[in-house]
């Protein structure tokens, strides 16, 4: 299946937190959308890799995405090396997405920036025809490079290069995030350790971030992204 939009991020729940509304918007418009998780989030303080897997599937169902896969890189210890790059190249050539959104360039969690650089490098290499890769059936894959890569705005606020109105899809975004029941909105009597994101205040801050981004374009809620390259438009009158 060829994807229009792929969100390729390092931990299950990164995609929903940073681009859940964007994914829901384009699913509603009939675009083919997929999520690729680089790791299982197995180092997370709360829950397990198995519970995260089930939560990720539930979140994907809520968003209505067409594909969700996990590349199984090592949470916390993955490297920007040949083996990891080739895993991503095979995935990109398999789904041939027009747009890829990945983790923030720099963030509180060191995995985020490292994953962003890994994906950036792999996307470039994916377009080189002399790098040979094969699909699951042993067929040679054609070189392919997405038209655009964007990065999420995650915990650390970074000035966005582009802001997208997701107001009609904010409720779906929140539902997809809260599908990770081991990670967010922990109860007072929860037996697992409390974390930075399990505190209910974290979801309040997430709503505040969405509202602040929306205020910049005079809408209730938005998501913002950064771009490593200048973005061009064909029609100035299409801009908000």
FISE-357364 format. One record per residue: residue number from 1; x negated, y, z negated of N, C-alpha, C, O in turn. Coordinates in nm, 2 decimals. Layout:
# FISE-357364
   n    n_X    n_Y    n_Z   ca_X   ca_Y   ca_Z    c_X    c_Y    c_Z    o_X    o_Y    o_Z
 NUM      X      Y      Z      X      Y      Z      X      Y      Z      X      Y      Z
...
# end
This chain:
# FISE-357364
   n    n_X    n_Y    n_Z   ca_X   ca_Y   ca_Z    c_X    c_Y    c_Z    o_X    o_Y    o_Z
   1  -0.08  -0.12   0.00   0.00   0.00   0.00  -0.09   0.13   0.00  -0.18   0.14  -0.08
   2  -0.06   0.22   0.09  -0.13   0.34   0.09  -0.06   0.44   0.00   0.06   0.45   0.00
   3  -0.14   0.50  -0.09  -0.09   0.60  -0.19  -0.10   0.74  -0.14  -0.20   0.78  -0.07
   4  -0.01   0.83  -0.17  -0.02   0.97  -0.15  -0.10   1.03  -0.26  -0.19   1.12  -0.24
   5  -0.07   0.99  -0.38  -0.14   1.05  -0.50  -0.18   0.94  -0.59  -0.11   0.85  -0.63
   6  -0.31   0.94  -0.63  -0.36   0.85  -0.73  -0.42   0.93  -0.85  -0.49   1.02  -0.83
   7  -0.38   0.89  -0.97  -0.43   0.95  -1.09  -0.52   0.84  -1.15  -0.48   0.74  -1.20
   8  -0.65   0.87  -1.15  -0.76   0.77  -1.19  -0.83   0.83  -1.31  -0.91   0.92  -1.30
   9  -0.79   0.77  -1.43  -0.85   0.83  -1.55  -0.90   0.72  -1.64  -0.87   0.60  -1.62
  10  -0.98   0.76  -1.74  -1.06   0.66  -1.81  -0.98   0.58  -1.92  -1.01   0.46  -1.93
  11  -0.88   0.64  -1.99  -0.81   0.57  -2.09  -0.66   0.56  -2.05  -0.61   0.66  -2.00
  12  -0.59   0.45  -2.08  -0.45   0.45  -2.07  -0.39   0.56  -2.16  -0.43   0.57  -2.28
  13  -0.31   0.64  -2.11  -0.24   0.76  -2.17  -0.30   0.89  -2.12  -0.24   0.99  -2.13
  14  -0.43   0.89  -2.07  -0.48   1.01  -2.01  -0.40   1.06  -1.90  -0.37   1.18  -1.89
  15  -0.36   0.97  -1.81  -0.28   1.01  -1.69  -0.15   1.08  -1.73  -0.11   1.18  -1.67
  16  -0.08   1.02  -1.83   0.05   1.07  -1.87   0.04   1.20  -1.93   0.12   1.29  -1.91
  17  -0.06   1.22  -2.02  -0.08   1.34  -2.09  -0.11   1.46  -2.00  -0.06   1.57  -2.02
  18  -0.20   1.43  -1.90  -0.25   1.54  -1.82  -0.17   1.56  -1.69  -0.16   1.67  -1.64
  19  -0.10   1.46  -1.64  -0.03   1.47  -1.51   0.10   1.39  -1.50   0.14   1.36  -1.39
  20   0.16   1.36  -1.62   0.28   1.29  -1.62   0.39   1.36  -1.54   0.47   1.29  -1.47
  21   0.41   1.49  -1.56   0.51   1.56  -1.49   0.48   1.57  -1.34   0.58   1.56  -1.26
  22   0.36   1.58  -1.30   0.32   1.59  -1.16   0.35   1.45  -1.09   0.41   1.45  -0.98
  23   0.32   1.34  -1.16   0.35   1.21  -1.10   0.50   1.19  -1.09   0.55   1.15  -0.98
  24   0.58   1.23  -1.19   0.72   1.21  -1.18   0.78   1.30  -1.07   0.88   1.26  -1.00
  25   0.73   1.42  -1.05   0.78   1.51  -0.95   0.76   1.45  -0.81   0.85   1.45  -0.73
  26   0.64   1.39  -0.78   0.62   1.34  -0.65   0.68   1.21  -0.63   0.71   1.17  -0.51
  27   0.70   1.13  -0.73   0.78   1.01  -0.72   0.92   1.04  -0.68   0.98   0.98  -0.59
  28   0.98   1.15  -0.74   1.12   1.19  -0.71   1.13   1.24  -0.57   1.23   1.23  -0.50
  29   1.02   1.29  -0.51   1.01   1.34  -0.38   0.98   1.23  -0.27   0.98   1.26  -0.15
  30   0.97   1.11  -0.32   0.95   1.00  -0.23   0.81   0.97  -0.20   0.78   0.89  -0.11
  31   0.71   1.03  -0.27   0.57   1.00  -0.24   0.53   0.87  -0.31   0.59   0.83  -0.41
  32   0.43   0.81  -0.26   0.37   0.69  -0.32   0.27   0.73  -0.42   0.17   0.80  -0.39
  33   0.29   0.69  -0.55   0.20   0.74  -0.66   0.15   0.62  -0.74   0.23   0.53  -0.76
  34   0.03   0.63  -0.77  -0.03   0.52  -0.85  -0.12   0.57  -0.96  -0.18   0.68  -0.95
  35  -0.14   0.48  -1.07  -0.23   0.51  -1.18  -0.33   0.40  -1.18  -0.30   0.28  -1.18
  36  -0.46   0.44  -1.19  -0.57   0.35  -1.21  -0.64   0.39  -1.34  -0.70   0.50  -1.35
  37  -0.64   0.30  -1.44  -0.71   0.32  -1.56  -0.85   0.25  -1.55  -0.86   0.14  -1.51
  38  -0.95   0.33  -1.59  -1.08   0.27  -1.58  -1.11   0.17  -1.69  -1.18   0.07  -1.66
  39  -1.06   0.19  -1.81  -1.09   0.10  -1.92  -0.95   0.06  -1.98  -0.85   0.12  -1.95
  40  -0.96  -0.03  -2.08  -0.84  -0.07  -2.15  -0.82   0.01  -2.28  -0.73  -0.01  -2.35
  41  -0.91   0.11  -2.30  -0.90   0.19  -2.43  -0.92   0.10  -2.55  -0.86   0.13  -2.66
  42  -1.01   0.00  -2.54  -1.02  -0.10  -2.64  -1.09  -0.05  -2.77  -1.08  -0.11  -2.87
  43  -1.16   0.07  -2.76  -1.22   0.13  -2.88  -1.13   0.22  -2.96  -1.17   0.27  -3.06
  44  -1.01   0.24  -2.91  -0.91   0.32  -2.98  -0.89   0.28  -3.12  -0.89   0.16  -3.15
  45  -0.88   0.37  -3.22  -0.86   0.34  -3.36  -0.74   0.27  -3.39  -0.73   0.18  -3.47
  46  -0.63   0.30  -3.31  -0.50   0.24  -3.34  -0.46   0.14  -3.23  -0.50   0.16  -3.11
  47  -0.39   0.04  -3.27  -0.34  -0.06  -3.17  -0.46  -0.14  -3.12  -0.57  -0.14  -3.17
  48  -0.43  -0.22  -3.01  -0.53  -0.31  -2.95  -0.52  -0.29  -2.80  -0.44  -0.22  -2.75
  49  -0.62  -0.36  -2.73  -0.62  -0.35  -2.59  -0.49  -0.41  -2.53  -0.43  -0.36  -2.43
  50  -0.44  -0.51  -2.60  -0.31  -0.58  -2.55  -0.19  -0.49  -2.57  -0.11  -0.48  -2.48
  51  -0.18  -0.42  -2.69  -0.07  -0.33  -2.71  -0.08  -0.21  -2.61   0.02  -0.17  -2.56
  52  -0.20  -0.16  -2.59  -0.22  -0.05  -2.49  -0.17  -0.09  -2.35  -0.11  -0.01  -2.28
  53  -0.20  -0.22  -2.32  -0.16  -0.27  -2.19  -0.01  -0.27  -2.17   0.04  -0.22  -2.07
  54   0.06  -0.32  -2.27   0.21  -0.32  -2.27   0.26  -0.18  -2.27   0.36  -0.15  -2.20
  55   0.20  -0.09  -2.35   0.25   0.05  -2.35   0.23   0.12  -2.21   0.31   0.19  -2.17
  56   0.11   0.09  -2.15   0.08   0.14  -2.02   0.19   0.10  -1.91   0.23   0.18  -1.83
  57   0.22  -0.03  -1.92   0.32  -0.08  -1.83   0.46  -0.01  -1.85   0.53   0.02  -1.75
  58   0.49   0.01  -1.98   0.62   0.08  -2.01   0.62   0.22  -1.96   0.71   0.27  -1.90
  59   0.51   0.29  -1.98   0.49   0.43  -1.93   0.50   0.44  -1.78   0.56   0.53  -1.72
  60   0.44   0.34  -1.71   0.45   0.34  -1.56   0.59   0.32  -1.52   0.63   0.38  -1.42
  61   0.66   0.24  -1.59   0.80   0.21  -1.55   0.89   0.34  -1.57   0.97   0.38  -1.49
  62   0.86   0.42  -1.68   0.93   0.54  -1.70   0.90   0.64  -1.59   0.99   0.71  -1.54
  63   0.78   0.65  -1.55   0.74   0.75  -1.45   0.78   0.70  -1.31   0.80   0.79  -1.22
  64   0.80   0.57  -1.29   0.84   0.52  -1.16   0.73   0.51  -1.06   0.75   0.50  -0.94
  65   0.61   0.50  -1.11   0.49   0.49  -1.02   0.49   0.35  -0.95   0.55   0.26  -1.00
  66   0.43   0.35  -0.83   0.44   0.23  -0.75   0.32   0.13  -0.78   0.34   0.01  -0.75
  67   0.22   0.18  -0.84   0.10   0.09  -0.87   0.04   0.13  -1.01   0.03   0.25  -1.04
  68   0.01   0.04  -1.09  -0.08   0.06  -1.20  -0.18  -0.05  -1.22  -0.14  -0.17  -1.23
  69  -0.31  -0.02  -1.21  -0.41  -0.12  -1.23  -0.51  -0.07  -1.33  -0.52   0.05  -1.36
  70  -0.59  -0.17  -1.38  -0.70  -0.14  -1.48  -0.82  -0.20  -1.42  -0.83  -0.32  -1.40
  71  -0.93  -0.12  -1.41  -1.05  -0.17  -1.36  -1.14  -0.24  -1.46  -1.24  -0.31  -1.42
  72  -1.11  -0.24  -1.59  -1.18  -0.31  -1.69  -1.32  -0.27  -1.72  -1.40  -0.35  -1.76
  73  -1.35  -0.14  -1.69  -1.48  -0.10  -1.74  -1.49  -0.09  -1.89  -1.38  -0.09  -1.95
  74  -1.61  -0.08  -1.95  -1.62  -0.09  -2.09  -1.59   0.05  -2.15  -1.66   0.15  -2.12
  75  -1.49   0.05  -2.24  -1.45   0.18  -2.30  -1.57   0.23  -2.39  -1.63   0.15  -2.47
  76  -1.61   0.35  -2.37  -1.72   0.41  -2.44  -1.85   0.38  -2.39  -1.95   0.46  -2.42
  77  -1.87   0.28  -2.32  -2.00   0.24  -2.27  -2.02   0.23  -2.12  -2.13   0.19  -2.07
  78  -1.91   0.26  -2.04  -1.93   0.25  -1.90  -2.04   0.35  -1.86  -2.06   0.46  -1.92
  79  -2.10   0.32  -1.74  -2.20   0.41  -1.69  -2.17   0.45  -1.55  -2.10   0.38  -1.48
  80  -2.23   0.56  -1.51  -2.22   0.61  -1.37  -2.33   0.54  -1.29  -2.42   0.60  -1.25
  81  -2.31   0.41  -1.27  -2.41   0.32  -1.20  -2.35   0.26  -1.08  -2.23   0.27  -1.05
  82  -2.43   0.18  -1.01  -2.38   0.12  -0.89  -2.26   0.03  -0.91  -2.17   0.03  -0.83
  83  -2.26  -0.05  -1.01  -2.16  -0.15  -1.03  -2.02  -0.08  -1.05  -1.92  -0.11  -1.00
  84  -2.02   0.03  -1.14  -1.90   0.10  -1.17  -1.85   0.18  -1.04  -1.73   0.18  -1.01
  85  -1.95   0.24  -0.97  -1.91   0.31  -0.85  -1.85   0.22  -0.75  -1.75   0.25  -0.68
  86  -1.90   0.10  -0.73  -1.85   0.00  -0.63  -1.70  -0.04  -0.67  -1.62  -0.06  -0.58
  87  -1.68  -0.06  -0.80  -1.54  -0.09  -0.84  -1.44   0.02  -0.80  -1.34  -0.01  -0.75
  88  -1.48   0.14  -0.82  -1.40   0.25  -0.78  -1.39   0.26  -0.63  -1.28   0.29  -0.58
  89  -1.50   0.24  -0.56  -1.49   0.25  -0.41  -1.40   0.15  -0.35  -1.32   0.18  -0.26
  90  -1.40   0.02  -0.41  -1.31  -0.08  -0.36  -1.17  -0.04  -0.38  -1.08  -0.06  -0.29
  91  -1.14   0.02  -0.50  -1.00   0.06  -0.53  -0.96   0.18  -0.44  -0.85   0.17  -0.39
  92  -1.04   0.27  -0.41  -1.01   0.39  -0.33  -0.98   0.34  -0.18  -0.89   0.38  -0.12
  93  -1.07   0.25  -0.14  -1.05   0.20   0.00  -0.93   0.11   0.01  -0.87   0.09   0.12
  94  -0.89   0.05  -0.10  -0.77  -0.04  -0.10  -0.64   0.05  -0.08  -0.55   0.01   0.00
  95  -0.63   0.16  -0.16  -0.51   0.24  -0.16  -0.52   0.36  -0.08  -0.41   0.42  -0.05
  96  -0.64   0.41  -0.04  -0.65   0.52   0.05  -0.57   0.64   0.02  -0.49   0.69   0.10
  97  -0.58   0.69  -0.11  -0.49   0.80  -0.15  -0.54   0.94  -0.08  -0.65   0.96  -0.06
  98  -0.44   1.02  -0.06  -0.47   1.15   0.00  -0.53   1.24  -0.11  -0.62   1.32  -0.09
  99  -0.47   1.23  -0.23  -0.52   1.32  -0.35  -0.55   1.23  -0.46  -0.47   1.13  -0.49
 100  -0.66   1.26  -0.53  -0.70   1.19  -0.65  -0.71   1.29  -0.76  -0.78   1.39  -0.75
 101  -0.65   1.26  -0.88  -0.66   1.34  -1.00  -0.73   1.26  -1.10  -0.70   1.15  -1.13
 102  -0.84   1.32  -1.16  -0.91   1.24  -1.26  -0.94   1.33  -1.39  -0.88   1.44  -1.40
 103  -1.02   1.28  -1.48  -1.04   1.34  -1.61  -1.10   1.48  -1.60  -1.15   1.52  -1.49
 104  -1.09   1.55  -1.71  -1.15   1.69  -1.72  -1.30   1.68  -1.70  -1.37   1.59  -1.73
 105  -1.35   1.79  -1.64  -1.50   1.80  -1.61  -1.57   1.80  -1.74  -1.69   1.75  -1.75
 106  -1.52   1.85  -1.85  -1.58   1.86  -1.98  -1.47   1.86  -2.09  -1.37   1.92  -2.07
 107  -1.49   1.78  -2.20  -1.38   1.77  -2.29  -1.44   1.73  -2.43  -1.56   1.69  -2.44
 108  -1.35   1.73  -2.53  -1.38   1.68  -2.66  -1.43   1.54  -2.66  -1.53   1.51  -2.73
 109  -1.36   1.45  -2.59  -1.40   1.31  -2.58  -1.51   1.30  -2.47  -1.48   1.33  -2.36
 110  -1.62   1.24  -2.51  -1.73   1.24  -2.41  -1.70   1.15  -2.29  -1.76   1.16  -2.18
 111  -1.61   1.05  -2.31  -1.57   0.96  -2.19  -1.51   1.04  -2.08  -1.52   1.00  -1.96
 112  -1.44   1.15  -2.11  -1.36   1.22  -2.01  -1.45   1.29  -1.91  -1.43   1.26  -1.79
 113  -1.55   1.36  -1.95  -1.64   1.43  -1.86  -1.72   1.32  -1.78  -1.75   1.34  -1.66
 114  -1.76   1.22  -1.85  -1.84   1.11  -1.79  -1.76   1.04  -1.68  -1.81   1.01  -1.57
 115  -1.64   1.02  -1.71  -1.55   0.95  -1.61  -1.52   1.04  -1.49  -1.52   0.99  -1.38
 116  -1.51   1.17  -1.51  -1.49   1.27  -1.41  -1.60   1.26  -1.31  -1.58   1.27  -1.19
 117  -1.72   1.26  -1.36  -1.84   1.26  -1.28  -1.85   1.13  -1.20  -1.89   1.13  -1.08
 118  -1.82   1.02  -1.27  -1.83   0.89  -1.21  -1.73   0.88  -1.09  -1.77   0.84  -0.98
 119  -1.61   0.93  -1.11  -1.51   0.92  -1.00  -1.55   1.01  -0.89  -1.54   0.98  -0.77
 120  -1.60   1.13  -0.92  -1.64   1.23  -0.82  -1.75   1.17  -0.73  -1.74   1.17  -0.61
 121  -1.85   1.10  -0.79  -1.96   1.04  -0.71  -1.91   0.93  -0.63  -1.95   0.91  -0.51
 122  -1.82   0.84  -0.69  -1.77   0.73  -0.61  -1.68   0.77  -0.50  -1.68   0.71  -0.39
 123  -1.60   0.88  -0.51  -1.52   0.93  -0.40  -1.61   0.97  -0.28  -1.57   0.95  -0.17
 124  -1.72   1.03  -0.31  -1.81   1.07  -0.20  -1.86   0.95  -0.13  -1.86   0.94  -0.01
 125  -1.91   0.86  -0.21  -1.97   0.73  -0.16  -1.87   0.65  -0.08  -1.91   0.58   0.02
 126  -1.74   0.66  -0.12  -1.64   0.58  -0.05  -1.62   0.62   0.09  -1.58   0.54   0.17
 127  -1.67   0.74   0.13  -1.66   0.78   0.27  -1.77   0.75   0.35  -1.78   0.78   0.47
 128  -1.87   0.68   0.30  -1.99   0.64   0.37  -1.98   0.50   0.43  -1.96   0.40   0.36
 129  -1.97   0.49   0.56  -1.94   0.36   0.63  -2.05   0.26   0.61  -2.03   0.14   0.62
 130  -2.17   0.30   0.57  -2.28   0.20   0.55  -2.28   0.14   0.42  -2.35   0.04   0.39
 131  -2.19   0.18   0.33  -2.17   0.11   0.20  -2.06   0.01   0.23  -1.94   0.04   0.26
 132  -2.09  -0.12   0.22  -2.00  -0.23   0.26  -1.93  -0.28   0.13  -1.99  -0.31   0.03
 133  -1.80  -0.29   0.14  -1.72  -0.35   0.04  -1.61  -0.44   0.10  -1.58  -0.43   0.22
 134  -1.56  -0.53   0.02  -1.46  -0.63   0.07  -1.34  -0.64  -0.03  -1.36  -0.62  -0.15
 135  -1.23  -0.66   0.03  -1.11  -0.67  -0.05  -1.10  -0.81  -0.12  -1.19  -0.89  -0.10
 136  -0.99  -0.84  -0.19  -0.98  -0.96  -0.27  -0.98  -1.09  -0.17  -1.01  -1.20  -0.22
 137  -0.94  -1.07  -0.05  -0.94  -1.18   0.05  -1.07  -1.19   0.13  -1.08  -1.28   0.22
 138  -1.17  -1.11   0.09  -1.29  -1.12   0.16  -1.30  -1.04   0.29  -1.40  -1.05   0.37
 139  -1.20  -0.95   0.32  -1.20  -0.87   0.44  -1.28  -0.74   0.42  -1.27  -0.68   0.31
 140  -1.36  -0.70   0.52  -1.43  -0.58   0.50  -1.34  -0.46   0.49  -1.24  -0.45   0.57
 141  -1.37  -0.37   0.41  -1.29  -0.25   0.39  -1.35  -0.13   0.47  -1.47  -0.12   0.49
 142  -1.26  -0.05   0.53  -1.31   0.07   0.60  -1.34   0.18   0.51  -1.28   0.20   0.40
 143  -1.44   0.26   0.54  -1.48   0.38   0.46  -1.36   0.47   0.46  -1.28   0.49   0.55
 144  -1.34   0.54   0.34  -1.23   0.63   0.33  -1.27   0.73   0.22  -1.32   0.69   0.11
 145  -1.24   0.86   0.24  -1.26   0.96   0.14  -1.13   1.04   0.12  -1.08   1.09   0.22
 146  -1.08   1.05   0.00  -0.95   1.13  -0.02  -0.97   1.28   0.03  -1.09   1.33   0.03
 147  -0.86   1.34   0.06  -0.87   1.48   0.11  -0.90   1.58   0.00  -0.96   1.68   0.02
 148  -0.86   1.54  -0.13  -0.87   1.64  -0.24  -0.89   1.56  -0.37  -0.82   1.46  -0.39
 149  -0.98   1.61  -0.45  -0.99   1.56  -0.59  -0.96   1.68  -0.68  -1.02   1.79  -0.66
 150  -0.88   1.66  -0.78  -0.85   1.76  -0.89  -0.89   1.69  -1.02  -0.89   1.57  -1.03
 151  -0.91   1.78  -1.12  -0.93   1.73  -1.26  -0.83   1.78  -1.35  -0.77   1.89  -1.34
 152  -0.79   1.70  -1.45  -0.70   1.74  -1.55  -0.75   1.85  -1.64  -0.87   1.87  -1.65
 153  -0.66   1.91  -1.71  -0.70   2.00  -1.83  -0.65   1.92  -1.95  -0.53   1.89  -1.96
 154  -0.75   1.88  -2.03  -0.72   1.79  -2.14  -0.73   1.86  -2.28  -0.66   1.96  -2.29
 155  -0.80   1.81  -2.37  -0.80   1.87  -2.50  -0.86   2.01  -2.50  -0.80   2.11  -2.55
 156  -0.97   2.02  -2.44  -1.04   2.15  -2.43  -0.97   2.24  -2.32  -0.96   2.19  -2.21
 157  -0.93   2.36  -2.35  -0.87   2.44  -2.25  -0.97   2.49  -2.15  -1.07   2.55  -2.19
 158  -0.94   2.46  -2.02  -1.02   2.51  -1.91  -0.93   2.59  -1.82  -0.82   2.55  -1.79
 159  -0.97   2.71  -1.78  -0.89   2.79  -1.69  -0.86   2.71  -1.56  -0.95   2.66  -1.49
 160  -0.73   2.69  -1.53  -0.69   2.61  -1.41  -0.72   2.68  -1.28  -0.71   2.81  -1.28
 161  -0.74   2.61  -1.18  -0.75   2.66  -1.04  -0.61   2.66  -0.97  -0.59   2.73  -0.88
 162  -0.53   2.57  -1.02  -0.39   2.56  -0.96  -0.30   2.51  -1.07  -0.33   2.43  -1.16
 163  -0.17   2.56  -1.07  -0.07   2.53  -1.17   0.05   2.49  -1.10   0.10   2.55  -1.00
 164   0.11   2.38  -1.14   0.23   2.32  -1.08   0.35   2.32  -1.17   0.34   2.27  -1.28
 165   0.46   2.37  -1.12   0.58   2.37  -1.20   0.64   2.23  -1.21   0.67   2.16  -1.11
 166   0.65   2.18  -1.34   0.70   2.05  -1.36   0.82   2.05  -1.45   0.86   1.95  -1.51
 167   0.89   2.17  -1.46   1.00   2.19  -1.56   1.10   2.08  -1.55   1.14   2.02  -1.65
 168   1.15   2.04  -1.43   1.26   1.94  -1.43   1.21   1.80  -1.47   1.29   1.71  -1.50
 169   1.08   1.78  -1.49   1.03   1.65  -1.52   0.96   1.64  -1.65   0.89   1.54  -1.69
 170   0.97   1.75  -1.73   0.90   1.75  -1.86   0.95   1.64  -1.95   0.87   1.58  -2.02
 171   1.08   1.62  -1.95   1.14   1.51  -2.04   1.08   1.37  -2.00   1.05   1.29  -2.09
 172   1.07   1.35  -1.87   1.01   1.22  -1.83   0.86   1.21  -1.87   0.82   1.10  -1.92
 173   0.79   1.32  -1.86   0.65   1.32  -1.90   0.64   1.28  -2.05   0.56   1.20  -2.09
 174   0.72   1.35  -2.13   0.72   1.32  -2.28   0.75   1.18  -2.31   0.69   1.11  -2.39
 175   0.86   1.12  -2.24   0.89   0.98  -2.26   0.78   0.89  -2.23   0.76   0.79  -2.30
 176   0.71   0.92  -2.12   0.60   0.83  -2.08   0.48   0.84  -2.18   0.42   0.74  -2.21
 177   0.46   0.96  -2.23   0.35   0.97  -2.34   0.39   0.89  -2.46   0.31   0.82  -2.52
 178   0.52   0.91  -2.51   0.56   0.85  -2.63   0.59   0.70  -2.61   0.62   0.63  -2.71
 179   0.57   0.64  -2.49   0.57   0.50  -2.47   0.45   0.44  -2.54   0.46   0.32  -2.57
 180   0.35   0.52  -2.57   0.23   0.47  -2.64   0.26   0.48  -2.79   0.21   0.57  -2.86
 181   0.34   0.39  -2.84   0.39   0.40  -2.97   0.28   0.38  -3.08   0.30   0.43  -3.19
 182   0.18   0.31  -3.04   0.07   0.30  -3.14  -0.02   0.42  -3.15  -0.10   0.44  -3.24
 183  -0.01   0.51  -3.05  -0.10   0.62  -3.04  -0.04   0.76  -3.09  -0.12   0.84  -3.14
 184   0.09   0.78  -3.07   0.14   0.91  -3.09   0.26   0.91  -3.19   0.33   0.81  -3.21
 185   0.28   1.02  -3.26   0.39   1.04  -3.35   0.40   0.93  -3.46   0.50   0.87  -3.48
 186   0.28   0.91  -3.52   0.28   0.80  -3.62   0.37   0.84  -3.74   0.38   0.96  -3.78
 187   0.43   0.74  -3.81   0.51   0.76  -3.92   0.42   0.78  -4.05   0.31   0.73  -4.05
 188   0.48   0.84  -4.15   0.40   0.87  -4.27   0.35   0.74  -4.34   0.24   0.73  -4.39
 189   0.44   0.63  -4.33   0.40   0.50  -4.40   0.33   0.41  -4.30   0.32   0.29  -4.33
 190   0.28   0.46  -4.19   0.21   0.37  -4.09   0.09   0.31  -4.16   0.01   0.38  -4.23
 191   0.07   0.18  -4.14  -0.04   0.11  -4.20  -0.18   0.13  -4.14  -0.28   0.11  -4.19
 192  -0.17   0.18  -4.01  -0.30   0.20  -3.94  -0.36   0.34  -3.97  -0.28   0.43  -4.01
 193  -0.49   0.36  -3.95  -0.54   0.49  -3.98  -0.48   0.60  -3.89  -0.45   0.58  -3.77
 194  -0.46   0.72  -3.95  -0.42   0.84  -3.88  -0.53   0.89  -3.79  -0.65   0.89  -3.84
 195  -0.50   0.94  -3.68  -0.60   1.00  -3.59  -0.56   1.14  -3.54  -0.45   1.18  -3.57
 196  -0.65   1.20  -3.47  -0.63   1.33  -3.41  -0.50   1.34  -3.33  -0.43   1.44  -3.33
 197  -0.47   1.23  -3.25  -0.35   1.23  -3.16  -0.23   1.17  -3.22  -0.12   1.18  -3.17
 198  -0.24   1.09  -3.33  -0.13   1.03  -3.39  -0.05   1.13  -3.48   0.07   1.10  -3.51
 199  -0.11   1.24  -3.52  -0.04   1.34  -3.59   0.07   1.40  -3.51   0.05   1.44  -3.39
 200   0.20   1.41  -3.56   0.30   1.47  -3.48   0.27   1.61  -3.42   0.33   1.65  -3.32
 201   0.18   1.68  -3.49   0.15   1.82  -3.44   0.08   1.81  -3.30   0.08   1.91  -3.23
 202   0.02   1.70  -3.27  -0.04   1.68  -3.14   0.06   1.70  -3.03   0.03   1.77  -2.93
 203   0.18   1.64  -3.04   0.28   1.65  -2.94   0.34   1.79  -2.94   0.37   1.84  -2.83
 204   0.34   1.86  -3.05   0.38   2.00  -3.05   0.28   2.08  -2.97   0.32   2.17  -2.89
 205   0.15   2.05  -2.99   0.05   2.13  -2.91   0.06   2.10  -2.76   0.04   2.18  -2.68
 206   0.10   1.97  -2.73   0.11   1.94  -2.59   0.22   2.02  -2.52   0.21   2.06  -2.41
 207   0.34   2.03  -2.60   0.45   2.11  -2.55   0.40   2.26  -2.53   0.44   2.32  -2.43
 208   0.33   2.30  -2.63   0.28   2.44  -2.62   0.19   2.47  -2.51   0.20   2.57  -2.44
 209   0.10   2.37  -2.48   0.01   2.38  -2.36   0.10   2.39  -2.23   0.07   2.47  -2.14
 210   0.19   2.30  -2.22   0.28   2.30  -2.10   0.35   2.43  -2.09   0.37   2.48  -1.97
 211   0.40   2.49  -2.20   0.47   2.61  -2.19   0.38   2.73  -2.16   0.42   2.82  -2.08
 212   0.26   2.73  -2.21   0.16   2.83  -2.18   0.12   2.83  -2.04   0.12   2.94  -1.97
 213   0.10   2.71  -1.98   0.07   2.70  -1.84   0.19   2.75  -1.75   0.17   2.82  -1.65
 214   0.31   2.71  -1.80   0.43   2.76  -1.73   0.45   2.91  -1.73   0.49   2.97  -1.63
 215   0.42   2.97  -1.84   0.43   3.11  -1.86   0.35   3.19  -1.75   0.40   3.30  -1.70
 216   0.24   3.13  -1.71   0.16   3.20  -1.61   0.22   3.21  -1.47   0.18   3.29  -1.39
 217   0.32   3.12  -1.45   0.39   3.12  -1.32   0.54   3.14  -1.34   0.62   3.11  -1.25
 218   0.58   3.19  -1.46   0.71   3.22  -1.49   0.81   3.11  -1.48   0.92   3.12  -1.43
 219   0.77   2.99  -1.53   0.85   2.87  -1.54   0.84   2.82  -1.68   0.74   2.85  -1.75
 220   0.94   2.74  -1.73   0.93   2.68  -1.86   0.81   2.59  -1.89   0.74   2.60  -1.99
 221   0.78   2.50  -1.79   0.67   2.40  -1.82   0.59   2.38  -1.69   0.65   2.38  -1.58
 222   0.46   2.36  -1.71   0.37   2.34  -1.59   0.26   2.25  -1.64   0.23   2.24  -1.75
 223   0.19   2.20  -1.54   0.06   2.13  -1.56  -0.05   2.20  -1.47  -0.02   2.24  -1.36
 224  -0.17   2.21  -1.52  -0.27   2.28  -1.45  -0.39   2.18  -1.42  -0.41   2.08  -1.49
 225  -0.46   2.21  -1.31  -0.57   2.13  -1.27  -0.68   2.22  -1.22  -0.66   2.34  -1.19
 226  -0.80   2.17  -1.23  -0.92   2.24  -1.18  -0.97   2.17  -1.05  -0.94   2.05  -1.02
 227  -1.04   2.24  -0.97  -1.09   2.19  -0.84  -1.24   2.22  -0.83  -1.28   2.33  -0.86
 228  -1.32   2.13  -0.78  -1.46   2.15  -0.76  -1.49   2.23  -0.63  -1.59   2.29  -0.61
 229  -1.39   2.24  -0.55  -1.40   2.31  -0.42  -1.30   2.42  -0.41  -1.19   2.41  -0.48
 230  -1.32   2.52  -0.32  -1.22   2.62  -0.30  -1.10   2.56  -0.23  -1.11   2.47  -0.15
 231  -0.98   2.61  -0.27  -0.86   2.55  -0.22  -0.80   2.65  -0.12  -0.80   2.77  -0.14
 232  -0.76   2.60   0.00  -0.71   2.69   0.10  -0.56   2.66   0.12  -0.51   2.55   0.09
 233  -0.49   2.76   0.18  -0.35   2.75   0.21  -0.32   2.80   0.35  -0.40   2.88   0.40
 234  -0.22   2.74   0.41  -0.18   2.79   0.54  -0.08   2.91   0.54  -0.07   2.97   0.64
 235  -0.02   2.93   0.43   0.09   3.03   0.42   0.09   3.10   0.29   0.12   3.04   0.19
 236   0.05   3.22   0.28   0.05   3.30   0.15   0.19   3.31   0.09   0.20   3.32  -0.03
 237   0.29   3.30   0.17   0.43   3.32   0.12   0.48   3.19   0.05   0.58   3.19  -0.01
 238   0.40   3.08   0.06   0.43   2.96  -0.01   0.39   2.97  -0.16   0.43   2.89  -0.24
 239   0.30   3.06  -0.19   0.25   3.07  -0.33   0.35   3.14  -0.42   0.43   3.22  -0.38
 240   0.35   3.09  -0.54   0.44   3.14  -0.65   0.39   3.28  -0.69   0.45   3.34  -0.77
# end
